[in-house]
Amino acid sequence: MSTGTNLLGGPPPTHLPEHPEVSAELAGGAEPAAVAAAHPAASLPWALLAEAALDAGEAVPAYAFARTGYHRGLDALRRAGWRGHGPVPWAHEPNRGFLRALAALQRAAAAIGETPEADRCRDFLRDCDPQAPAELLR
């Protein structure tokens, strides 16, 4: 049985708020670029753009999209009470946009040879949620 209490004394998990309008537009077939333009503070459409660019072999645009989603996610995490460390669980659906942007940034950094950044992003992703790299890094 889980009490939801962190017995190790670290910060509690950060749970980003939902963005139902973003989810609805993407589920309805809207293009991620249109959703990013309409909701630039949301990480998920930026992550989707980065993932598509990576899949197309376009590492530099992927890096730019991923970095935007990553920074917008950091802003949201800070507004949600995150203080620079602590869990950001993959299991909480609204966190996935940020985590996907972070993973895409790791992949894009690796693709352009920015190894220190790729390593930092991999470590940060693991620190957010130890299960996230297995879910996100290919």
N, C-alpha and C positions, 0 to 999 in steps of 0.2 A: 504494500500500500504506500502510495506517495502522498506526502503532505504538501508538496510544492515548496518546501523550505530547502534552501541551499545549505546543507550541513557542513560544507567546506568553508563557509564564511565569505565567499566571493559575492560579487554583485548578482542580483537576480537576473533572469533572462529578460531580454528586451523584446517586446512584441510590438511591431509596427502596426499602425492603424490600417484598416481595410480601405481600399479605393474601389468601391463597387462600380463606379462609372468606368474606370479603366478596364476592369475585368469584363464588364458587360460589352464594351466596345470591341475589345479583342475577341471575346467569345462570339460576337456577332459578325466577325469577319473583317473588321476594320484593319487597315494596314498599320503596322507598328509605327511607321513614320508619321502618319496622321494622328495617331494617339499620342505620340511623344510631343508633337507640336501643340496638341490641345491640352495636354497634361504634362508639361515639362518637368515637374517636380517628382513624377512617378518614375521609379527605377525600372519597372518591368518592361515598358516599351523600348527603353534604351538597351536593356539586356537582350531583348529579342532582335533588335537591329544589329547588335554586336555579334550575336550568335550566327545570324544569317550572313553577315560579312565574313566571319571566320569560315563558315561552310563554303563560301564562294572563293576562299583563298585571298581575301582582301584584308590583310592584317592591319594596315594603317587606318582605314575607316573603322574597322572593328575596335581598335585601340581607342579611337576618339569616342565612339558610341559607348563603349564600356566605361571609360573614364567619366563620362557625363553621368551615366547611371550610378556609378560608384559614388561620386561626390553628392549627387542628389540623395542617395541612400544614407550617406553619412549625415547629411543635414537632417533627414527624417529621424535617424537614430538618436541624434542629439536632442531633438525636440521631444522624443519619447523617453528621455531620461538617461540614455546611454552616456557613459563618461569616458569613453575611449578604450574600454575593455569589458569583458564579460560576455556571456552567451547571447547569441542571436540565432535561435533555433530554426533549423530548416523545416521542422514539423509545423511551425506557425506559417500558414500560407502567405500572409502579407509580407513576411520577411524574405520570401523567395526572389522577388525582383532584385533586391539589394545583393543577395547571395549569388544570384545568376550573373549580375553585372560584375561582381568581384571575381567570379570564376572566369568570365569572359576576358576580363582585364588580365588575369594571370596567363590565359592562353595567348592573347594578343601580344603581351609583353614577351613571352617566350618566342613567338613567331617572328618578332622583329629583333630578337637577340638582346633584349633588355633583361638579362638574367637576374640581376639583383631585385628588380621590380617583380619579376615572375615569382621568385622565391618568397619575397615579402608577401605577395598576394596569396600564395599557397599556404603560408604559415598563418596569415590572418584568417583565411577561410577555415582552416582547421581549428583555430582558436575560437571562432564564432560558433562552430558546431563540428565536432569531430566526424560526424557522419556526412557532412556536406561535400568534402572532396570526392568521396566515392559516388555521390549522386551527380556531381557536376563536372569533374575533370576527366577528360577523355585522353 
